[in-house]
Amino acid sequence: MISGLPMAVPEPGLPPRVRIHEVGPRDGLQNEKAVVPVEVKAEFIRRLAAAGLGTVEATSFVHPKWVPQLADAERLLPLLDGVAARLPVLVPNARGLERARALGAREVAVFGSATESFAKANLNRTVDESLEMFAPVVAEAREAGLAVRGYLSMCFGDPWEGAVPLEQVVRVARRLLDLGCGELSLGDTIGVATPGHVTALLTALNEAGVETGRLAVHFHDTYGQALANTLAALRHGVTTVDASAGGLGGCPYAKSATGNLATEDLVWMLDGLGIDTGVDLGLLTATSVWMAEHLGRPSPSRTVRALSPQES
């Protein structure tokens, strides 16, 4: 068993601090077949915040018919009073925003697609129709003083359409930002990106007038490329990285999507690069072991397994 932390050896040119946008309670759990009790979800979020994660995406206000795992959003948020973290929530439409605002949510996100096939599968709309749906949601949220994040899925590859042209991603990304999203998370939903592809997309977005500071990255580890892709993004200047505690997650509408980048694996790499995250890796690992016990299976995170005897 490996113990402790990696030796910190900084790489010149990398950001001194990275904000981890923890998505485990929402994106990580949404694909679980067995419903996780709301009290367990609340404790999961409290433990993640206690481990130093300053942003924990709590839930989604999607219709319960589509994602039964998150049907308890109204019950969950009141259980999180006093949690010392930002607690953004996903709102798919105007009704979702109304429900979130009624519970005092201060940060929301909308979830778009760079491809027509996934827009149809996930939202039952074309890309343009989905953007039209988001426009009043983003406008109302901003008018109410809420921070708005945009997710853009299928930025690198689509299970039906194959490789996604850079210009196609840039076009939809620009439109989401123009709607008023303050931050845009670029999703490699099926995990097919490679470092050169990441750099090319970030460069294309910059050339289209998108500042790197408004971008986050969201990688899945289907082909073991998530950390390499993250490092490419860091070298480009990205400072916000999405990750899921214990490597939980996938995508219910893209069956080839495996788990998200594990937060522990990300923190191990960032600690080794001397990059500050504010996260206590020991507490985070213990949290993922605890959640894995509730889910009845070991964590897929390599770091969790290396640091935890019961996971090895």
N, C-alpha and C positions, 0 to 999 in steps of 0.2 A: 504494500500500500504506500502511495506517495502521500506525504504530509506537507503542511506549510504552504508557502507561496513561491511562485517562480522568482528567480533572480531578475531584478529589473535592469534591463539593458535598453535604454531609449534609442529610438531611431530618429535621426535628424529630420525635421520637416513635418513630423506628425503633430496633431493638435495636443495640447497639454491636458485637456479634459474632454471626456465624451459623456454625453447624456444618453443613458440607456432608457429606451421607451419599452417598458415591460408589458408584454401582451399576453402572458400566460393565462390570466383569469378569463380573458375574452377569447382571443384567437386560439389559445392553447386548449381550452376546455370545450370549445363549441362543437368539436367533432366527436366528443366522447359519447358512446351509445348509452351507457348507464348514467342516469341523472345524478349529478353530485349535489348533495344537500346544500341548501343556501348557507347554513351555518358554517360548513366546511369552506365554501367559497370565501365567505367573509374573513374567516381565520387565515386562509391562504393569503389574501390581500394584506391583512394586518402584518403577517410575518414577512412578506416581501418588503413592505414599507420599513419594518423594523430592521431589515437587513441593509437598508440604505438606498433602496430604489426610490427615487424621488418622483417617478412617473409610473403609475400602474393603471393600465387600461382595465376598467372594472367589469364592463358588461356591454351588451348591445340591446337597443330598444327595437330590434327587428320583431316582426310578428311571430308569436310563439309557434305558429304552424310551421314556419320555415326552419327555425333553430330551437327545438324544444329545450335544449340544455340551458338556454338563456331566457327562458320564459319567466324566471323569478326576478327580473331586473327591479321591479317595484319593491320587492321584499328585500333585495340585497342592499341597495344604496342606503336606506336608513340604518342598516347595521354597521355602516362605515364611518359614522360620526366620530370625529377625533383622530382619524387616520392621518398621519403627517406625510401626505404625498398628494400630488396631483392625481385626480381620478377621472380621466377622460372616458367618455362612453361613445359607442357607435350609434348613429341615428340614420337609418336608411331613407327616411322621408319626413314630410311635415308632421305626420302623426307621431313618429318616433321622437322628433324634437320636442313636441308638446309634452309627451310623457316624461322626457328627461328634464325639461325645465321645471315641471311641476314638482320634481324631487330635488331641485336645487343644483343640478349639474352645472358646472362652470366651464367645462371643456367638452366639445363634441367632435366627432369625425364623420365624414361621408366616405363611401367606398365605391370607387369607380373602376372601370376596366379600359385597358388600352386596346382591347380586341372586341370585335362584334360577337364572336362565338361565346366568350365568357360573359359579356354583358347580357346576352340572351339567357344563358344558363343561370346566372346569379341574380339578375334583376328583372328578367323577362322584358327587356327593353333593348333598343339599339343604343350604341354609345351616345349619339346625339340626344336621344330621348332621356337617357339617364342624366345627362348633364342638365337638360331642361328641368328635370325633377329636382336636382340638387340646387339649382339657382335660388329659388325662394327660401329653401332651407338654410343655405349659407347666409343669405341676406338677413333673414330674421334672426339667426343666431348672432351675427355680428352686431345688429342693431340692439340686441339685448346685452351686449358686452361679453359674449362668450367667445373664447378662443375656438377656432375651427381648423381642424386638420383634414387634409385630403389623402386618402389611400388610392394608389393607382396600381391595380393588379395586372399581371401578365405583361410586365415591362420587357421581358427578355425572351419568353417563349410561351406558346399556348398549346395545350394538348390537341386541339382541333386544327389550328392554323399553322403550327410550327413556329419558326423563328419570326419575331416581330420586328419590322423595319424601324430603325431609330427615329425616322421622321414621323412615323405614326405615333410613337410614344410621346415625342416632343409636342406634337399637335394637341393631344388630349391633356398632357401635363400643363401646357400653357393655358388651356381653357379652364382647368380646375383652379389654377392659381388666379386667373383673371376673375373667376367667380367670387374670390375673396378668401380662399384658404390661405392661412398664414404659413402653413408648413405642408409639404407634400412628401409622402412616404412612397418610395419606388419599390414595388413588390416583385420579387422573383418567385412567383406563386408555385411553380412546379420545379424550381431549383436547378434550372438549366444554365444559368449565367456562369461565365468564367471571367477572370479579372480584366482581361483586355476589353471584353464586352461592357463591363461596368464602367471602365474609364471612358470608352467611346460614347456611352449614353450620357454620362455626366458632362463630358466635353460638348456634346451636341446641345444639351440643355443650356449650358453656359452661353454657347454661341447664339442661342435663341433668346437670350436676355434673362435667363433664370439664374439667380444668384445661388451659389453653392450653399450658403447659409440657410436657405429656405428648404433644403432637401434633407430627407432622411432615407435610410436604406433598410429594406426588410427582406432578408434572404432565407430561403429554405435549403435544407442540407441534403437534398435527394442524391446528389452525386458527390457529396463530401466537399463542396466548394464554398460553403457559406463563410468560413473564416478567411479564406483567401480573397473572396470577393469583398468582405468587409475591410480588409487591409488595403485593397485597391481604392476603396472609397475614402478611407482615412487619408491616404496619400494624396487624394484629390482635394482634401479639405473638409469632407463631411464630418460633422461632429455629433450627429444623432443617429443611433443605431437601434432598430427594433430587435427584440429577442424575447424568448419565452423560457421561463424557469423550467429546468429539467428537460428542455427540448420538446415540450408538449406541442401538439397541434398538427394541423394539416389544412385541408380545405374541403368542406363538404360538397362543393360543386366542381372540384377538379381532382379526380380520383388518383392521379399520378403524383399529387402533392404529398410529400412526407413532412416530417416535423420541421418546425421552425429552428433557426439557430438557437442553441441552448445558451441561456444567459450565463451559466457557469463557465462554459467554454469560452465565451466572449470575454468575461471578466478575467479569466486566467491569461488570455492573450494580452489584454490591455494592461493588466498588472505587470506582465513581463516586459511590456514596452514602456513602463513608467508613466502610463496615462492614467490620470485620476478619474474614478467613476463614483467614489463615495460609497461603494458597495463592499460589505463584509462578506467575503467569499465563503467563510465557514458557516455563517448564519444562513446565507442563501442556499448552500448545499444541504444543510439540515432541513430547510424548508422544502426543498424538492424531494428529499428522501421521505419526509412526512407525507407529502402529497402522493408520491408514488405508492405508499402503503395504502392510502385511501382508494387509489385507483386499482390496486391489486396487481401491479406489475412494476418491474424495475424501470428506473429512468434511462432513456437512451443517451443522456449526456455522458460523454467520456470523462469529463472532469468530475461529475457526481460519482461515477463508479470508482474513479481513482482515489477520491478523497473519503469514500464511505465504505467501510468493510462490508456492511450488509448489502451494498449494491454491487460488489465485485464478484 
